[in-house]
Amino acid sequence: MNTGSSNTGTGADHQTPRIFNFSAGPGVLPEEVLQEARDNLLSLGQSGLGIMEISHRSQAFESILDEAELNLRDLLKLSPSQKVLFLSGGATTQFSMVPMNLLPPGHTADYVITGEWAKKALAEAKRVGATHVAASTEGDDRIPGDRFRRVPKNQELRFSDHPAYVHVTSNNTIWGTEWHWEPETAGRPLVCDMSSDFLSRPIDADRYGLIYAGAQKNAGPAGVTLVILKEDVLSSGIDRAKLPIMMNYHTHIEGHSLYNTPPVFPIYVVHLVLRWLKQKGGLSAMAGLNQEKAAHIYRAIDELSGFYRGHAEKDCRSLMNITFRMPSEVLEDRFVKEAQAQGMDGLKGHRLAGGIRASVYNAFPMAGAETLGSFMREFARKNG
């Protein structure tokens, strides 16, 4: 069986080998982070209290929160005008929270539809106010393989007259597409769901009015969502007295993400991941590694294009979620089972897309991408 780079102990007398985790989420975490988190479960340093037991009002936790914010600001080169929040509820809560805070009556929110999560975000915005689809790459359901194969070029975007904001999804986990250029919005506030490629590469964060990302792909475990926003994007035309208090961004800005008990342990792990990213050289270094990992798998797809069929168009290929099909579903099922037997888990594609999906987030090891590329060549040789 192929295994990860090392063994992680799960007990004093038992060692379980790590396998290659290609799951779309929760994604693989750095082993160093897992080990440090494990060591602090019983006692955070010399405190005598485990990390999941400490008070969110304690100096120890406030120091963790402060360092996490400082490291995030450093990695993304955030300006002082950009607020950082650590919230619960997942990105799905942000689907509602964004329009509740940014979309006043009489205005329109523009959405670019490039996948299922963008569609879900649009559906929630429609509950709040008027919306407009600025572009869609959904394609035709009647044509096999036509759905969401790309993201739109900037010249395809058609905005409403005066949108309160423009919403995009930077990476599409189900279909395996990603924006490799910044959407041009001609000065309109840009809102982005970055859940599945957050911190995987440098971005011009100042271009965005609001960024949100569930942590469970690249930044930490499920349970905490990171939000970065400029206060001037929050609409003055909204009656904030009528907003549920936990759905009001001002509540969390004023409370420094501590209005209520936050997800302490997930925030602690995010803090460790951000520290790990800095130790690894930051987002430029991470982008280089991610490109190299993805290249091992895309190269196998392209070299064996008579057997493997990549879903995404080449200029829109995701570096995080690599999707492809084979000549039959029987072969795809066999591929998943044989890969699992060789220590590669989580390769079955999403039920909407079918096929195979290999998710290679920041902490996924290079050895796993190399192993999958070699396995793909051997599988095609035996079954082609």
GIBELZI-V527443 format. One line per field, one symbol per residue. burial: + if it has 24 or more other C-alpha atoms within 12 Angstrom, else -. A space follows every 50 residues. Layout:
burial=???
//
This chain:
burial=-+++---+---------+++++++++++++++++-+++-+---+------ ++-+-+---++--++++++++++-++-+---+++++++++++++++++++ ++++--++++++++++++++++++++-+++++++++++------+-++++ +++---++++--++++++++++++++++++-++++--+++++++++++++ +++-+++++++++++++++++++++++++++-+++----------+++++ -++--++++-++++++++++++++++++---++--++-++++++++++++ +--+--++++++++-+++++++++++----++-+++--++--++++++++ --+++++++++++++++++++++++++-++----
//
